[in-house]
Amino acid sequence: MNRILALWPLAVILMAYGLDRLSKWWAAAFLAQHGPTDLTSWLSMQIAYNRGIAFGLLQGVGPLVGWLTIIVLLLLAVFMFSLSQEQWVLKLGLAILIGGAAGNMWDRIVHGRVLDFLVSPIRPGIFNIADVLIYVGIGLCLLSAFLPAPVVATLPAEAPLD
C-alpha cells in the first residue's frame, strides 16, 4: 500500500498533462470555429504559436529545446521521487510543474511549436494552461521553502536487557 501511495505525484503529473492537452484541443477547435473571443473583461482567447520557450525566447533552435526539456524533466522527476512524503508541498509543486512542462514539451517535439491561446492583462503575452500549471508549480515549490522542516519521528532505542 505504501508503494501505491508513493506514486501519487505520478497521478498529479498525468492529470496536469491531461488538463493541458485537453485545453489545447478544445481551444484549437473552439477558436477555429468562433475566432478570437472575450471570455471575461480580463481574459480572452486567440490562437498563437510559439516556436521558442516562455515569452518567445529561444526561437529558431528547433527540436533542441524539446530534448533539453526532456532531460530537465527527468532530473526533476528523479529529485521529486527522492523526497520524503513529509515534503508533500514540494512534491506537489514539482508534479504540477512537470505535468505542465510535459504538455508544452509534447507540442515542441511533435509539432515544432506550442499552441498558446489565453490573453490577460494579469500576465504579459499569450499563454496556455501548461504555463499556468508551471507557475503554480513554481509557486508551491517556493512556498515549501518557507514551511517548517518536516519532523521525522524516531523511536527511542530500547534499553538493553540484562
N, C-alpha and C positions, 0 to 999 in steps of 0.2 A: 504493500500500500504506500509506503514512503517513497518508493521509486516513482509511482504514478503521480503523487503529489509534487515530487521534484520536477516534473515535466510541465507544470502549469505555465512557465514562461513560454514554452513552445506553443501552447494554445493561444496565448496572448499575441505572439508573433503572427500566427496564422490568421487570427481574427483581424489584426491591424492590416495585414497584407490583403486579405479578402475585402475588407472595407474599402481600401484604396482601389483595388481592381474593379469592384462593383461600381464605385462612384465614377470612375473614368469611363466605364462602359455606358452608364446611364447618361453622363454629361455629354458624351460624344453623340449618342442617339438623340437626346433632347435638343441639343443645340443645332444639330444638323436639320432638324425639323422646324425649330422655332427661332433660331438665330439668337444673337445676344439678348439676354433677359435680365431685368432687375428683379431680384428676389425680395429685397427689402431696401430701405433707404441707405443701408450701409453694406450691402452685399449684392453683387451682380455676377453674372456668368457670361463668359465668352471663351472661344477656343483660341489657344495659343500653343505653339510647340517650342520647346526649349531643347536645344541640342547640347547644352552645357550642364552645369550644376546650378546650385542656388544663385538667384539673381542673374542667370545667364553667364556665369563665369565659366571659363574653360571651353568656350565654343570652339568647335573645329578640331578637337583632339580625338574625335571618333570613339570607337569602342573601348579605348584605353580607360576612360572614366568608369565604364561599366565593370571592367575587370578589376580595377583598383577598388571599386566599391565592394565587390565580392570578397576580396582579401580583408578589407577593413571590417565588413560584417561578420566574417568568420572569426576574426580575432575578438570582436566584441561578444560574439556568442560564446566563445570559449571562456572569456572572462566572466560573463554573466552566469554561466553554469558552474563556475568555480566559487561563486559567492555562497555564503551560508543562507539558510532560509530566513534568518533573522534580518537580513539585509533586503527584505522584500520590496521596499520602496525603490531602491536602486535597481533591483532585478526587473521590477515592473517598468521603470523608465527605460531601461535598456531594451526590454522586449518590445515596447511600443515604438521606440526609435528604430530598432532593427526591422520590424514589420513595415513601417512607413518607408524606410530607405530601400527595402527589398522591392517594394512596389515601383518606385522610380527606377531602380536598377533594372528590373524586368523590361520596362519601357526602353531604356537606353540600349540594352543588349539586343532585344528583339526588333524594335522599331527604329533605333538610332536617334530617338528623341523622346522627350517626356511630354505628355499631354497635361497642360495647365488650363484651368477653367474658372477659377474664382478670383474676383477682384473686390478689394475692400480698402477703404481709407485707413483701416487699422494697420495694414501691412503694405509696404510698397511692392509694386509689381503684381504679377499674376501668379497664382499658386494653385495647388491641388490638396486633396485630403492627405496624401503622403507627407507633404510639407507640414501640415498642421500636426500630424502624428509625430513627426521628427521634433518639432518644437515642444510638444507636450512631453515627449520622452526626455529631452534635454532638461526641461523644467523639473521633472521628477528626479532626475539624476542630481541636479543642483540642490534640490530640496533635501535629498538624502544626506548631503554633506553637512547640513545643519541639524540633523536629527541626532539624538544621543547615540553613542556607540551601542551596538547590541550587547546585552549581558548574556554571557554563556554560563548556564548553571553547571556547576561541578558538584559531584557528590563528595562528601568528606571521606578521606581514607579510613578504612576500618582499623580499629585498634587491633594490634597483634594478639592472637590467642596464646595464653600461657599454658 
